[in-house]
Amino acid sequence: MKITGFELFKVPPRWLFLKITTDEGIVGWGEPVVEGRADTVRTAVEEMSGYLIGKDPFRIEDHFQVLYRGGFYRGGPILTSALSGIEQALWDIKGKALGVPIYELLGGAARDRMQIYSWVGGDRPADIGAQVAAQVALGMTAIKMNATEELHFIDSFGKVEAAVARLAAARQAGGPDFGIGIDFHGRVHKSMAKVLAKELEAYHPMFIEEPVLPENNEALREIARHTTIPIAIGERMYTRWGFKQALADGYVDIIQPDLSHAGGILEVRKIAAMAEAYDVAVAPHCPLGPIALAASLQLDACTPNAFIQEQSLGIHYNVANDLLDYLTDTTVFAQTDGFIPLLTGPGLGITVNEERVRELAAVGHDWKGPIWRNADGTVAEW
């Protein structure tokens, strides 16, 4: 079998899909995208594709090594996201050719089902209690919410109290056993992160995510001294080398690699194995589309230290279109009691509705993240 072609589809609300074709008619799908930089990643995929034309799609590890190391400059969100989408599509081809889901090629299933969580509250969190109650009514057992709006290096305690009130409302609506992830989203600087973590602790969140920007991970040592809440990081970290120091430092409890950013399915499996050796849990980041979610669930199936999976159905970014719009069988992601069963179909375990993909690729998107400013006019983290 040989790789014969690449096609890329920029589809709403903010995604980029990749289709790789072969001379035996088997196709694979991947999701190589950086949110807000879809066109840049498209170009990176196109640059990499020339090497792969005519190659055996089964040689996934070798192709990863060439595409990652062969360009001399390596890593970062653009190059690694392009590589991630290619890698996902190659695994999809291999699983389809062999008639098995990808997790069967990575050691087999380590679980029967996977817990998931939904998003509530939006970028500027509001109406949290009602939204959590709605998720409970759907049978969900966990959610994630943003902790704050923008925060300056030192900001008012009123913003801290507002964050505490939102978490209190979520806890009241969800009950004592409901999982509540709190995303600091890198919006919070070290000094305020310490205050927030201490004040939120009484409401027992499941984790605090990105309490500081990844470039400031050395601050996790200080933040960990102020809280017993599990600390989660990793959505903006790439490859096993990007996670190595944080795991060795010992201040992280959960890693959240994104399978469309961190290097793909096998690379995140390697990262998860590193984390397991440090007694650290895995909760893959995935506010993206159906291909990225399917890749994440394939990883979850064979990864014993994966404990919960993000998914984007109903997330605030998905205004006109949602992830089920691009599948022929929308039941594959149906949850029961907050869990999704293993995907048992070959490859990624989903069937992409190519006709719908092509239709909406003609619409496209130009999604960009918002620009936020503090009260004094300085640029704030979104």
BALOBA-1460 file (C-alpha; in Angstrom, 3 decimals):
// residues 382
<rec num="1" residu="m" x="0.000" y="0.000" z="0.000"/>
<rec num="2" residu="k" x="1.241" y="3.494" z="-0.891"/>
<rec num="3" residu="i" x="0.127" y="7.008" z="0.049"/>
<rec num="4" residu="t" x="-1.235" y="8.774" z="-3.022"/>
<rec num="5" residu="g" x="-2.733" y="12.062" z="-1.881"/>
<rec num="6" residu="f" x="-3.605" y="14.674" z="0.723"/>
<rec num="7" residu="e" x="-6.690" y="16.892" z="0.948"/>
<rec num="8" residu="l" x="-7.363" y="19.544" z="3.583"/>
<rec num="9" residu="f" x="-10.752" y="20.952" z="4.564"/>
<rec num="10" residu="k" x="-11.181" y="24.075" z="6.700"/>
<rec num="11" residu="v" x="-14.644" y="23.594" z="8.210"/>
<rec num="12" residu="p" x="-16.695" y="25.586" z="10.715"/>
<rec num="13" residu="p" x="-16.722" y="26.358" z="13.513"/>
<rec num="14" residu="r" x="-12.875" y="26.456" z="13.731"/>
<rec num="15" residu="w" x="-11.412" y="23.145" z="12.545"/>
<rec num="16" residu="l" x="-9.120" y="21.742" z="9.850"/>
<rec num="17" residu="f" x="-9.590" y="18.167" z="8.628"/>
<rec num="18" residu="l" x="-7.082" y="16.110" z="6.637"/>
<rec num="19" residu="k" x="-7.834" y="13.200" z="4.308"/>
<rec num="20" residu="i" x="-4.979" y="10.924" z="3.211"/>
<rec num="21" residu="t" x="-5.662" y="8.540" z="0.318"/>
<rec num="22" residu="t" x="-3.891" y="5.334" z="-0.700"/>
<rec num="23" residu="d" x="-3.575" y="3.276" z="-3.854"/>
<rec num="24" residu="e" x="-5.744" y="0.553" z="-2.293"/>
<rec num="25" residu="g" x="-8.686" y="2.877" z="-1.739"/>
<rec num="26" residu="i" x="-8.316" y="3.036" z="2.048"/>
<rec num="27" residu="v" x="-8.440" y="6.597" z="3.381"/>
<rec num="28" residu="g" x="-7.463" y="8.041" z="6.719"/>
<rec num="29" residu="w" x="-8.677" y="11.163" z="8.503"/>
<rec num="30" residu="g" x="-6.797" y="13.469" z="10.855"/>
<rec num="31" residu="e" x="-7.388" y="16.820" z="12.532"/>
<rec num="32" residu="p" x="-4.292" y="19.030" z="12.268"/>
<rec num="33" residu="v" x="-5.215" y="22.450" z="13.585"/>
<rec num="34" residu="v" x="-4.142" y="25.210" z="15.917"/>
<rec num="35" residu="e" x="-7.199" y="27.164" z="16.957"/>
<rec num="36" residu="g" x="-6.988" y="30.532" z="15.205"/>
<rec num="37" residu="r" x="-4.079" y="29.433" z="12.969"/>
<rec num="38" residu="a" x="-5.773" y="26.936" z="10.632"/>
<rec num="39" residu="d" x="-4.258" y="28.371" z="7.454"/>
<rec num="40" residu="t" x="-0.756" y="28.306" z="8.906"/>
<rec num="41" residu="v" x="-1.097" y="24.653" z="9.893"/>
<rec num="42" residu="r" x="-2.557" y="23.856" z="6.462"/>
<rec num="43" residu="t" x="0.632" y="25.169" z="4.880"/>
<rec num="44" residu="a" x="2.774" y="23.104" z="7.254"/>
<rec num="45" residu="v" x="0.844" y="19.941" z="6.334"/>
<rec num="46" residu="e" x="1.247" y="20.709" z="2.646"/>
<rec num="47" residu="e" x="5.001" y="21.174" z="3.116"/>
<rec num="48" residu="m" x="5.284" y="17.827" z="4.911"/>
<rec num="49" residu="s" x="3.057" y="15.929" z="2.477"/>
<rec num="50" residu="g" x="5.597" y="15.808" z="-0.333"/>
<rec num="51" residu="y" x="7.807" y="13.456" z="1.633"/>
<rec num="52" residu="l" x="4.969" y="10.997" z="2.242"/>
<rec num="53" residu="i" x="3.619" y="10.605" z="-1.295"/>
<rec num="54" residu="g" x="4.503" y="7.105" z="-2.471"/>
<rec num="55" residu="k" x="5.459" y="5.925" z="1.015"/>
<rec num="56" residu="d" x="4.056" y="2.980" z="2.996"/>
<rec num="57" residu="p" x="1.438" y="4.386" z="5.421"/>
<rec num="58" residu="f" x="2.111" y="1.585" z="7.927"/>
<rec num="59" residu="r" x="5.566" y="2.957" z="8.851"/>
<rec num="60" residu="i" x="4.126" y="5.490" z="11.280"/>
<rec num="61" residu="e" x="7.048" y="5.670" z="13.712"/>
<rec num="62" residu="d" x="9.584" y="6.163" z="10.922"/>
<rec num="63" residu="h" x="7.456" y="8.860" z="9.283"/>
<rec num="64" residu="f" x="7.141" y="10.632" z="12.641"/>
<rec num="65" residu="q" x="10.915" y="10.563" z="13.095"/>
<rec num="66" residu="v" x="11.548" y="11.962" z="9.623"/>
<rec num="67" residu="l" x="8.911" y="14.686" z="9.787"/>
<rec num="68" residu="y" x="9.814" y="15.706" z="13.345"/>
<rec num="69" residu="r" x="13.589" y="15.558" z="13.114"/>
<rec num="70" residu="g" x="14.270" y="15.956" z="9.423"/>
<rec num="71" residu="g" x="13.448" y="19.631" z="9.205"/>
<rec num="72" residu="f" x="16.184" y="20.627" z="11.713"/>
<rec num="73" residu="y" x="13.830" y="23.167" z="13.348"/>
<rec num="74" residu="r" x="11.248" y="21.188" z="15.245"/>
<rec num="75" residu="g" x="8.441" y="21.326" z="17.766"/>
<rec num="76" residu="g" x="6.046" y="24.097" z="18.672"/>
<rec num="77" residu="p" x="2.324" y="24.344" z="18.011"/>
<rec num="78" residu="i" x="2.356" y="24.703" z="14.221"/>
<rec num="79" residu="l" x="4.801" y="22.006" z="13.172"/>
<rec num="80" residu="t" x="3.692" y="19.517" z="15.811"/>
<rec num="81" residu="s" x="-0.013" y="20.054" z="15.113"/>
<rec num="82" residu="a" x="0.583" y="19.449" z="11.406"/>
<rec num="83" residu="l" x="2.459" y="16.272" z="12.294"/>
<rec num="84" residu="s" x="-0.295" y="15.241" z="14.730"/>
<rec num="85" residu="g" x="-3.017" y="15.340" z="12.095"/>
<rec num="86" residu="i" x="-0.904" y="13.370" z="9.630"/>
<rec num="87" residu="e" x="-0.120" y="10.781" z="12.295"/>
<rec num="88" residu="q" x="-3.791" y="10.366" z="13.216"/>
<rec num="89" residu="a" x="-4.698" y="9.762" z="9.565"/>
<rec num="90" residu="l" x="-1.943" y="7.153" z="9.161"/>
<rec num="91" residu="w" x="-3.229" y="5.262" z="12.209"/>
<rec num="92" residu="d" x="-6.744" y="5.462" z="10.766"/>
<rec num="93" residu="i" x="-5.490" y="3.860" z="7.547"/>
<rec num="94" residu="k" x="-3.591" y="1.142" z="9.382"/>
<rec num="95" residu="g" x="-6.509" y="0.244" z="11.642"/>
<rec num="96" residu="k" x="-8.911" y="0.118" z="8.687"/>
<rec num="97" residu="a" x="-6.519" y="-2.030" z="6.650"/>
<rec num="98" residu="l" x="-6.170" y="-4.513" z="9.516"/>
<rec num="99" residu="g" x="-9.835" y="-4.340" z="10.525"/>
<rec num="100" residu="v" x="-9.264" y="-3.246" z="14.138"/>
<rec num="101" residu="p" x="-9.590" y="-0.082" z="16.231"/>
<rec num="102" residu="i" x="-6.299" y="1.706" z="16.810"/>
<rec num="103" residu="y" x="-6.140" y="0.810" z="20.498"/>
<rec num="104" residu="e" x="-5.850" y="-2.865" z="19.545"/>
<rec num="105" residu="l" x="-2.547" y="-1.992" z="17.856"/>
<rec num="106" residu="l" x="-1.292" y="-0.224" z="21.013"/>
<rec num="107" residu="g" x="-1.693" y="-3.033" z="23.529"/>
<rec num="108" residu="g" x="-5.446" y="-3.523" z="23.528"/>
<rec num="109" residu="a" x="-8.158" y="-2.170" z="25.767"/>
<rec num="110" residu="a" x="-7.346" y="-1.303" z="29.375"/>
<rec num="111" residu="r" x="-10.951" y="-0.303" z="30.190"/>
<rec num="112" residu="d" x="-14.543" y="-0.829" z="29.084"/>
<rec num="113" residu="r" x="-15.697" y="2.807" z="28.871"/>
<rec num="114" residu="m" x="-14.366" y="6.341" z="29.321"/>
<rec num="115" residu="q" x="-15.683" y="9.113" z="31.529"/>
<rec num="116" residu="i" x="-16.168" y="12.434" z="29.746"/>
<rec num="117" residu="y" x="-16.900" y="15.996" z="30.779"/>
<rec num="118" residu="s" x="-18.707" y="18.904" z="29.145"/>
<rec num="119" residu="w" x="-18.012" y="22.625" z="29.131"/>
<rec num="120" residu="v" x="-20.244" y="25.184" z="30.860"/>
<rec num="121" residu="g" x="-20.142" y="28.925" z="31.329"/>
<rec num="122" residu="g" x="-18.281" y="30.183" z="28.283"/>
<rec num="123" residu="d" x="-15.188" y="32.382" z="28.125"/>
<rec num="124" residu="r" x="-16.743" y="34.852" z="30.564"/>
<rec num="125" residu="p" x="-18.364" y="32.370" z="32.929"/>
<rec num="126" residu="a" x="-21.982" y="33.047" z="33.852"/>
<rec num="127" residu="d" x="-25.184" y="31.179" z="34.788"/>
<rec num="128" residu="i" x="-23.068" y="28.340" z="36.133"/>
<rec num="129" residu="g" x="-25.606" y="26.818" z="38.485"/>
<rec num="130" residu="a" x="-28.295" y="26.476" z="35.811"/>
<rec num="131" residu="q" x="-25.865" y="25.078" z="33.258"/>
<rec num="132" residu="v" x="-24.488" y="22.477" z="35.682"/>
<rec num="133" residu="a" x="-28.035" y="21.446" z="36.574"/>
<rec num="134" residu="a" x="-28.758" y="20.963" z="32.876"/>
<rec num="135" residu="q" x="-25.702" y="18.707" z="32.509"/>
<rec num="136" residu="v" x="-26.778" y="16.664" z="35.539"/>
<rec num="137" residu="a" x="-30.183" y="16.233" z="33.910"/>
<rec num="138" residu="l" x="-28.443" y="14.840" z="30.800"/>
<rec num="139" residu="g" x="-26.674" y="12.255" z="32.947"/>
<rec num="140" residu="m" x="-23.253" y="13.884" z="32.970"/>
<rec num="141" residu="t" x="-21.032" y="13.341" z="35.992"/>
<rec num="142" residu="a" x="-18.435" y="16.072" z="35.376"/>
<rec num="143" residu="i" x="-17.978" y="19.476" z="33.739"/>
<rec num="144" residu="k" x="-15.248" y="22.051" z="33.221"/>
<rec num="145" residu="m" x="-15.606" y="25.807" z="33.565"/>
<rec num="146" residu="n" x="-13.367" y="28.825" z="33.304"/>
<rec num="147" residu="a" x="-12.373" y="30.252" z="36.664"/>
<rec num="148" residu="t" x="-12.204" y="33.922" z="35.782"/>
<rec num="149" residu="e" x="-12.331" y="36.568" z="33.134"/>
<rec num="150" residu="e" x="-9.119" y="38.536" z="32.546"/>
<rec num="151" residu="l" x="-6.832" y="39.081" z="35.548"/>
<rec num="152" residu="h" x="-3.959" y="41.511" z="35.923"/>
<rec num="153" residu="f" x="-0.676" y="40.514" z="37.594"/>
<rec num="154" residu="i" x="-2.254" y="41.743" z="40.847"/>
<rec num="155" residu="d" x="-6.006" y="42.213" z="40.756"/>
<rec num="156" residu="s" x="-8.984" y="42.788" z="43.017"/>
<rec num="157" residu="f" x="-10.205" y="40.293" z="45.575"/>
<rec num="158" residu="g" x="-13.676" y="40.911" z="44.181"/>
<rec num="159" residu="k" x="-12.734" y="38.882" z="41.094"/>
<rec num="160" residu="v" x="-11.546" y="36.095" z="43.358"/>
<rec num="161" residu="e" x="-14.824" y="36.168" z="45.282"/>
<rec num="162" residu="a" x="-16.759" y="36.027" z="41.999"/>
<rec num="163" residu="a" x="-14.805" y="32.910" z="40.975"/>
<rec num="164" residu="v" x="-15.521" y="31.303" z="44.345"/>
<rec num="165" residu="a" x="-19.231" y="32.113" z="44.022"/>
<rec num="166" residu="r" x="-19.369" y="30.458" z="40.590"/>
<rec num="167" residu="l" x="-17.689" y="27.316" z="41.884"/>
<rec num="168" residu="a" x="-20.047" y="27.293" z="44.889"/>
<rec num="169" residu="a" x="-23.017" y="27.458" z="42.509"/>
<rec num="170" residu="a" x="-21.613" y="24.584" z="40.454"/>
<rec num="171" residu="r" x="-21.044" y="22.493" z="43.573"/>
<rec num="172" residu="q" x="-24.556" y="23.152" z="44.851"/>
<rec num="173" residu="a" x="-26.112" y="22.208" z="41.501"/>
<rec num="174" residu="g" x="-23.929" y="19.158" z="40.939"/>
<rec num="175" residu="g" x="-23.772" y="17.744" z="44.433"/>
<rec num="176" residu="p" x="-20.820" y="16.496" z="46.467"/>
<rec num="177" residu="d" x="-19.622" y="13.799" z="44.038"/>
<rec num="178" residu="f" x="-19.934" y="15.785" z="40.807"/>
<rec num="179" residu="g" x="-16.595" y="16.429" z="39.064"/>
<rec num="180" residu="i" x="-15.772" y="20.114" z="38.489"/>
<rec num="181" residu="g" x="-12.642" y="21.066" z="36.588"/>
<rec num="182" residu="i" x="-11.568" y="24.701" z="36.944"/>
<rec num="183" residu="d" x="-9.667" y="26.120" z="33.974"/>
<rec num="184" residu="f" x="-7.423" y="29.062" z="34.818"/>
<rec num="185" residu="h" x="-6.657" y="29.093" z="31.045"/>
<rec num="186" residu="g" x="-3.280" y="30.708" z="31.580"/>
<rec num="187" residu="r" x="-5.167" y="33.938" z="32.360"/>
<rec num="188" residu="v" x="-3.866" y="34.043" z="35.902"/>
<rec num="189" residu="h" x="-0.413" y="35.148" z="37.000"/>
<rec num="190" residu="k" x="1.465" y="33.467" z="39.829"/>
<rec num="191" residu="s" x="0.456" y="35.823" z="42.638"/>
<rec num="192" residu="m" x="-3.258" y="35.641" z="41.890"/>
<rec num="193" residu="a" x="-3.092" y="31.893" z="41.162"/>
<rec num="194" residu="k" x="-1.971" y="31.272" z="44.738"/>
<rec num="195" residu="v" x="-4.873" y="33.306" z="46.099"/>
<rec num="196" residu="l" x="-7.428" y="31.656" z="43.815"/>
<rec num="197" residu="a" x="-6.249" y="28.116" z="44.521"/>
<rec num="198" residu="k" x="-6.473" y="28.671" z="48.272"/>
<rec num="199" residu="e" x="-9.944" y="30.221" z="48.119"/>
<rec num="200" residu="l" x="-11.406" y="27.608" z="45.742"/>
<rec num="201" residu="e" x="-10.179" y="24.644" z="47.747"/>
<rec num="202" residu="a" x="-13.183" y="24.523" z="50.092"/>
<rec num="203" residu="y" x="-15.433" y="23.500" z="47.177"/>
<rec num="204" residu="h" x="-13.269" y="20.511" z="46.193"/>
<rec num="205" residu="p" x="-12.703" y="21.007" z="42.468"/>
<rec num="206" residu="m" x="-11.535" y="17.989" z="40.483"/>
<rec num="207" residu="f" x="-8.483" y="19.939" z="39.286"/>
<rec num="208" residu="i" x="-7.207" y="23.401" z="38.450"/>
<rec num="209" residu="e" x="-5.986" y="23.626" z="34.855"/>
<rec num="210" residu="e" x="-3.163" y="25.795" z="33.547"/>
<rec num="211" residu="p" x="-2.907" y="27.822" z="36.770"/>
<rec num="212" residu="v" x="-0.129" y="29.725" z="35.001"/>
<rec num="213" residu="l" x="1.080" y="29.895" z="31.412"/>
<rec num="214" residu="p" x="3.212" y="26.911" z="30.356"/>
<rec num="215" residu="e" x="6.239" y="29.166" z="29.941"/>
<rec num="216" residu="n" x="5.918" y="29.874" z="33.681"/>
<rec num="217" residu="n" x="5.698" y="26.245" z="34.831"/>
<rec num="218" residu="e" x="8.441" y="26.860" z="37.389"/>
<rec num="219" residu="a" x="5.753" y="28.730" z="39.377"/>
<rec num="220" residu="l" x="3.911" y="25.439" z="39.936"/>
<rec num="221" residu="r" x="6.306" y="24.717" z="42.810"/>
<rec num="222" residu="e" x="5.003" y="27.753" z="44.683"/>
<rec num="223" residu="i" x="1.339" y="27.226" z="43.744"/>
<rec num="224" residu="a" x="1.451" y="23.583" z="44.865"/>
<rec num="225" residu="r" x="2.541" y="24.786" z="48.317"/>
<rec num="226" residu="h" x="-0.749" y="26.703" z="48.682"/>
<rec num="227" residu="t" x="-3.275" y="24.023" z="47.745"/>
<rec num="228" residu="t" x="-4.146" y="20.347" z="47.800"/>
<rec num="229" residu="i" x="-6.231" y="20.657" z="44.598"/>
<rec num="230" residu="p" x="-4.726" y="18.500" z="41.809"/>
<rec num="231" residu="i" x="-2.833" y="20.632" z="39.284"/>
<rec num="232" residu="a" x="-3.340" y="19.933" z="35.566"/>
<rec num="233" residu="i" x="-1.184" y="21.242" z="32.706"/>
<rec num="234" residu="g" x="-0.280" y="20.372" z="29.152"/>
<rec num="235" residu="e" x="-2.634" y="21.605" z="26.443"/>
<rec num="236" residu="r" x="0.101" y="23.964" z="25.167"/>
<rec num="237" residu="m" x="2.989" y="21.519" z="25.570"/>
<rec num="238" residu="y" x="4.304" y="19.405" z="22.717"/>
<rec num="239" residu="t" x="5.949" y="15.980" z="22.405"/>
<rec num="240" residu="r" x="7.464" y="13.918" z="25.212"/>
<rec num="241" residu="w" x="10.382" y="16.330" z="25.436"/>
<rec num="242" residu="g" x="8.009" y="19.178" z="26.259"/>
<rec num="243" residu="f" x="6.564" y="17.213" z="29.185"/>
<rec num="244" residu="k" x="9.835" y="15.803" z="30.512"/>
<rec num="245" residu="q" x="10.835" y="18.597" z="32.891"/>
<rec num="246" residu="a" x="7.348" y="19.157" z="34.329"/>
<rec num="247" residu="l" x="7.039" y="15.464" z="35.170"/>
<rec num="248" residu="a" x="10.513" y="15.344" z="36.679"/>
<rec num="249" residu="d" x="9.823" y="18.434" z="38.812"/>
<rec num="250" residu="g" x="6.944" y="16.620" z="40.493"/>
<rec num="251" residu="y" x="4.447" y="19.475" z="40.939"/>
<rec num="252" residu="v" x="1.855" y="18.322" z="38.411"/>
<rec num="253" residu="d" x="-0.880" y="15.771" z="39.134"/>
<rec num="254" residu="i" x="-2.611" y="15.566" z="35.752"/>
<rec num="255" residu="i" x="-1.228" y="16.074" z="32.256"/>
<rec num="256" residu="q" x="-3.498" y="17.179" z="29.411"/>
<rec num="257" residu="p" x="-1.725" y="16.632" z="26.096"/>
<rec num="258" residu="d" x="-3.826" y="17.424" z="23.036"/>
<rec num="259" residu="l" x="-3.652" y="14.705" z="20.393"/>
<rec num="260" residu="s" x="-3.998" y="17.319" z="17.634"/>
<rec num="261" residu="h" x="-1.115" y="19.383" z="19.034"/>
<rec num="262" residu="a" x="1.299" y="17.207" z="21.017"/>
<rec num="263" residu="g" x="2.378" y="14.809" z="18.263"/>
<rec num="264" residu="g" x="-0.523" y="12.462" z="17.603"/>
<rec num="265" residu="i" x="-1.756" y="9.182" z="19.015"/>
<rec num="266" residu="l" x="1.470" y="7.239" z="19.552"/>
<rec num="267" residu="e" x="3.368" y="10.270" z="20.804"/>
<rec num="268" residu="v" x="0.720" y="10.947" z="23.451"/>
<rec num="269" residu="r" x="0.765" y="7.251" z="24.368"/>
<rec num="270" residu="k" x="4.496" y="7.683" z="25.058"/>
<rec num="271" residu="i" x="3.823" y="10.840" z="27.079"/>
<rec num="272" residu="a" x="1.167" y="8.988" z="29.070"/>
<rec num="273" residu="a" x="3.605" y="6.170" z="29.817"/>
<rec num="274" residu="m" x="6.124" y="8.725" z="31.105"/>
<rec num="275" residu="a" x="3.390" y="10.197" z="33.305"/>
<rec num="276" residu="e" x="2.453" y="6.768" z="34.628"/>
<rec num="277" residu="a" x="6.045" y="6.272" z="35.773"/>
<rec num="278" residu="y" x="5.694" y="9.496" z="37.812"/>
<rec num="279" residu="d" x="2.255" y="8.464" z="39.212"/>
<rec num="280" residu="v" x="0.551" y="11.219" z="37.201"/>
<rec num="281" residu="a" x="-2.910" y="10.970" z="35.610"/>
<rec num="282" residu="v" x="-3.843" y="11.799" z="32.014"/>
<rec num="283" residu="a" x="-6.887" y="13.797" z="30.855"/>
<rec num="284" residu="p" x="-6.439" y="14.576" z="27.137"/>
<rec num="285" residu="h" x="-7.309" y="18.098" z="26.053"/>
<rec num="286" residu="c" x="-9.894" y="18.142" z="23.235"/>
<rec num="287" residu="p" x="-12.130" y="21.178" z="22.613"/>
<rec num="288" residu="l" x="-11.926" y="20.303" z="18.904"/>
<rec num="289" residu="g" x="-13.808" y="18.245" z="16.331"/>
<rec num="290" residu="p" x="-14.884" y="14.621" z="15.944"/>
<rec num="291" residu="i" x="-11.620" y="13.328" z="14.500"/>
<rec num="292" residu="a" x="-9.569" y="14.706" z="17.385"/>
<rec num="293" residu="l" x="-12.082" y="13.277" z="19.866"/>
<rec num="294" residu="a" x="-11.975" y="9.849" z="18.227"/>
<rec num="295" residu="a" x="-8.165" y="9.907" z="18.353"/>
<rec num="296" residu="s" x="-8.321" y="10.845" z="22.039"/>
<rec num="297" residu="l" x="-10.735" y="8.023" z="22.826"/>
<rec num="298" residu="q" x="-8.465" y="5.535" z="21.040"/>
<rec num="299" residu="l" x="-5.642" y="6.689" z="23.313"/>
<rec num="300" residu="d" x="-7.859" y="6.550" z="26.397"/>
<rec num="301" residu="a" x="-8.922" y="2.983" z="25.651"/>
<rec num="302" residu="c" x="-5.397" y="1.581" z="26.023"/>
<rec num="303" residu="t" x="-4.046" y="4.008" z="28.648"/>
<rec num="304" residu="p" x="-4.652" y="2.964" z="32.263"/>
<rec num="305" residu="n" x="-3.759" y="6.343" z="33.805"/>
<rec num="306" residu="a" x="-6.233" y="8.239" z="31.588"/>
<rec num="307" residu="f" x="-9.160" y="9.081" z="33.860"/>
<rec num="308" residu="i" x="-11.407" y="11.573" z="32.048"/>
<rec num="309" residu="q" x="-11.821" y="12.964" z="28.540"/>
<rec num="310" residu="e" x="-12.705" y="16.479" z="27.415"/>
<rec num="311" residu="q" x="-15.158" y="16.751" z="24.519"/>
<rec num="312" residu="s" x="-16.601" y="19.735" z="22.711"/>
<rec num="313" residu="l" x="-20.263" y="18.898" z="22.125"/>
<rec num="314" residu="g" x="-22.120" y="22.091" z="22.953"/>
<rec num="315" residu="i" x="-18.989" y="24.097" z="23.783"/>
<rec num="316" residu="h" x="-19.395" y="27.855" z="23.430"/>
<rec num="317" residu="y" x="-17.229" y="27.996" z="20.278"/>
<rec num="318" residu="n" x="-19.573" y="25.676" z="18.349"/>
<rec num="319" residu="v" x="-22.191" y="28.204" z="17.287"/>
<rec num="320" residu="a" x="-23.380" y="27.198" z="13.801"/>
<rec num="321" residu="n" x="-21.892" y="23.706" z="13.622"/>
<rec num="322" residu="d" x="-20.966" y="21.006" z="16.112"/>
<rec num="323" residu="l" x="-18.875" y="17.851" z="16.007"/>
<rec num="324" residu="l" x="-21.757" y="15.487" z="15.203"/>
<rec num="325" residu="d" x="-22.435" y="17.410" z="11.967"/>
<rec num="326" residu="y" x="-19.480" y="15.675" z="10.306"/>
<rec num="327" residu="l" x="-20.284" y="12.032" z="11.140"/>
<rec num="328" residu="t" x="-22.523" y="9.521" z="9.375"/>
<rec num="329" residu="d" x="-23.228" y="7.735" z="12.679"/>
<rec num="330" residu="t" x="-23.741" y="10.253" z="15.453"/>
<rec num="331" residu="t" x="-24.366" y="7.600" z="18.107"/>
<rec num="332" residu="v" x="-20.670" y="6.704" z="18.487"/>
<rec num="333" residu="f" x="-20.171" y="9.520" z="21.010"/>
<rec num="334" residu="a" x="-23.420" y="8.941" z="22.916"/>
<rec num="335" residu="q" x="-22.853" y="8.967" z="26.674"/>
<rec num="336" residu="t" x="-24.555" y="6.954" z="29.386"/>
<rec num="337" residu="d" x="-24.109" y="8.099" z="32.990"/>
<rec num="338" residu="g" x="-21.275" y="10.348" z="31.853"/>
<rec num="339" residu="f" x="-19.316" y="7.591" z="30.076"/>
<rec num="340" residu="i" x="-18.701" y="6.793" z="26.393"/>
<rec num="341" residu="p" x="-18.223" y="3.128" z="25.422"/>
<rec num="342" residu="l" x="-15.084" y="2.151" z="23.537"/>
<rec num="343" residu="l" x="-15.102" y="2.846" z="19.805"/>
<rec num="344" residu="t" x="-15.002" y="-0.617" z="18.250"/>
<rec num="345" residu="g" x="-14.973" y="0.243" z="14.556"/>
<rec num="346" residu="p" x="-11.740" y="-0.068" z="12.553"/>
<rec num="347" residu="g" x="-9.190" y="2.736" z="12.626"/>
<rec num="348" residu="l" x="-10.427" y="5.778" z="14.499"/>
<rec num="349" residu="g" x="-13.801" y="4.082" z="14.937"/>
<rec num="350" residu="i" x="-15.815" y="6.815" z="13.211"/>
<rec num="351" residu="t" x="-17.087" y="7.342" z="9.674"/>
<rec num="352" residu="v" x="-16.602" y="10.881" z="8.441"/>
<rec num="353" residu="n" x="-19.459" y="12.279" z="6.350"/>
<rec num="354" residu="e" x="-17.281" y="13.421" z="3.476"/>
<rec num="355" residu="e" x="-20.146" y="14.963" z="1.542"/>
<rec num="356" residu="r" x="-20.941" y="17.188" z="4.519"/>
<rec num="357" residu="v" x="-17.255" y="18.002" z="5.012"/>
<rec num="358" residu="r" x="-16.939" y="19.158" z="1.418"/>
<rec num="359" residu="e" x="-20.153" y="21.163" z="1.647"/>
<rec num="360" residu="l" x="-19.060" y="23.045" z="4.768"/>
<rec num="361" residu="a" x="-15.461" y="23.431" z="3.597"/>
<rec num="362" residu="a" x="-16.934" y="25.671" z="0.906"/>
<rec num="363" residu="v" x="-18.234" y="27.837" z="3.764"/>
<rec num="364" residu="g" x="-14.973" y="27.641" z="5.729"/>
<rec num="365" residu="h" x="-14.154" y="29.861" z="8.678"/>
<rec num="366" residu="d" x="-11.756" y="32.548" z="9.846"/>
<rec num="367" residu="w" x="-11.970" y="31.876" z="13.576"/>
<rec num="368" residu="k" x="-9.602" y="33.889" z="15.774"/>
<rec num="369" residu="g" x="-9.284" y="34.071" z="19.531"/>
<rec num="370" residu="p" x="-10.455" y="37.300" z="21.160"/>
<rec num="371" residu="i" x="-8.099" y="40.076" z="22.242"/>
<rec num="372" residu="w" x="-8.661" y="41.030" z="25.866"/>
<rec num="373" residu="r" x="-7.340" y="44.043" z="27.782"/>
<rec num="374" residu="n" x="-7.162" y="44.930" z="31.447"/>
<rec num="375" residu="a" x="-8.816" y="48.040" z="32.846"/>
<rec num="376" residu="d" x="-5.595" y="49.997" z="32.328"/>
<rec num="377" residu="g" x="-5.388" y="49.063" z="28.635"/>
<rec num="378" residu="t" x="-2.649" y="46.452" z="28.890"/>
<rec num="379" residu="v" x="-3.124" y="43.228" z="26.941"/>
<rec num="380" residu="a" x="-4.584" y="40.423" z="29.066"/>
<rec num="381" residu="e" x="-4.352" y="36.679" z="28.552"/>
<rec num="382" residu="w" x="-7.399" y="35.083" z="26.986"/>
